[in-house]
């Protein structure tokens, strides 16, 4: 059997330093249930995973030969969880690590895993590698219902020649701005909280590396943002991109470029004012200010359909004019979270982020496990990884996996039968979290909508009417909330009450006291869909 903790490779002193070295980046506590501590002395293979769901899969395949701990705690959200020192300590003692990745996990979770895992320990990204076991990946297609361009930020390319890994960071900073007023770029969380990444009102400070005006991204990822301007006119924003390969390296310059914004004015006149003779006016679809790591430049990437990554055109940023039309004029909402924009009711021009919530992601929908067939691929990949780390346990790992795959085949058929029992006209899913694309694709149900398509603190009356109309037009009998989010999301529940629609539970990517395993999660969701959407 493999050494229980890789002690020959990583001394106790090094372990202590590795964990302590992350203290400045980690929180010191959590409200969720703590994972067990991995140990050098148990005599079993020590395995760390990023999420409880993956820990459950490892437990089913590994059986009594493994100890497994999850970084994200039960009830925690992998998209936003911040690791603790206890989590870092578990990584240091691990022989094997499994993450979902495809940019599912908060980047600090991945950085904690990759920075502290002993050298030589297998570190498997299940989503990417499961295609070898016939997992079916689907693109992350984002349906946008905005009448202005959606503008985000992107890091494109893998920068492999510079030694970048999935734990590397790309820093995209605003370093200068011109215009008649102030400009802000910010991200609105699912429940109205805001993170400000650009604020021109207090200038740009090169002394601290423009830290107050910087967006940090993983390699080959993009994020949504809202952009607000408090006066009409022509603006320019200059962006500088840098690559930080690891936590000890100095950032390497990628490039710098200036983008023009036409705020409440004719974009061609704004182009002339900015001295652009051959402008590219972006007024619809999906655009990103992009750090192109492989080309060493800051460019603007545009997809006019706004639905995915398949029809992109790359433009020289100096030619781009982003249209912020008069119809983008909006009011600052109530609540302290938006006071940086001015007093409530103040009029600002705003390009809203297209999808509500902190949503840094790549090109592939990472929620593969909602298709049981993909989880079967995960199980086989876990089996082969454990066998490689612990050849003496090969027979037990194979037997456990064979039994688990048989159970998963039954579960897969159970889900399909549940969906088949719902009349086709009622197979619509409305929820708060874009985590069910694989469920829809695998079993024949349509994702019809989310709590709101527009990232205001509270949905506008128009947004509420639109969702209400969707519920009534499609005669949707129920909407679905994830239990860990339902207590903090009232809008969908209110609309359901107004329209006489049931509110039912569905699980996305976490467990609780009621659902404690993957099989329970899948069966619960199937039962909930059949009961709430069925006749």
Secondary structure as UniProt FT lines:
FT   TURN            7..9
FT   HELIX           12..20
FT   TURN            21..22
FT   HELIX           23..25
FT   STRAND          45..49
FT   HELIX           52..62
FT   HELIX           63..65
FT   STRAND          66..70
FT   TURN            78..80
FT   HELIX           85..92
FT   STRAND          96..99
FT   TURN            102..103
FT   HELIX           107..116
FT   TURN            119..120
FT   STRAND          122..125
FT   HELIX           126..129
FT   HELIX           130..133
FT   STRAND          150..156
FT   HELIX           160..162
FT   TURN            166..167
FT   STRAND          169..178
FT   STRAND          183..188
FT   TURN            190..191
FT   STRAND          194..199
FT   HELIX           200..202
FT   HELIX           206..208
FT   TURN            209..210
FT   HELIX           211..213
FT   STRAND          214..218
FT   TURN            219..220
FT   STRAND          221..224
FT   STRAND          226..229
FT   STRAND          233..244
FT   TURN            247..248
FT   STRAND          252..263
FT   HELIX           267..273
FT   TURN            274..275
FT   STRAND          280..282
FT   STRAND          286..292
FT   TURN            293..296
FT   STRAND          297..303
FT   TURN            304..305
FT   STRAND          312..316
FT   HELIX           317..319
FT   STRAND          320..324
FT   HELIX           326..328
FT   STRAND          329..331
FT   HELIX           336..341
FT   TURN            344..345
FT   STRAND          347..351
FT   HELIX           368..370
FT   HELIX           372..389
FT   HELIX           391..393
FT   HELIX           394..420
FT   HELIX           424..426
FT   STRAND          428..431
FT   HELIX           437..443
FT   STRAND          446..450
FT   HELIX           461..473
FT   TURN            474..475
FT   STRAND          478..481
FT   HELIX           483..486
FT   TURN            487..488
FT   HELIX           491..499
FT   STRAND          502..505
FT   HELIX           518..533
//
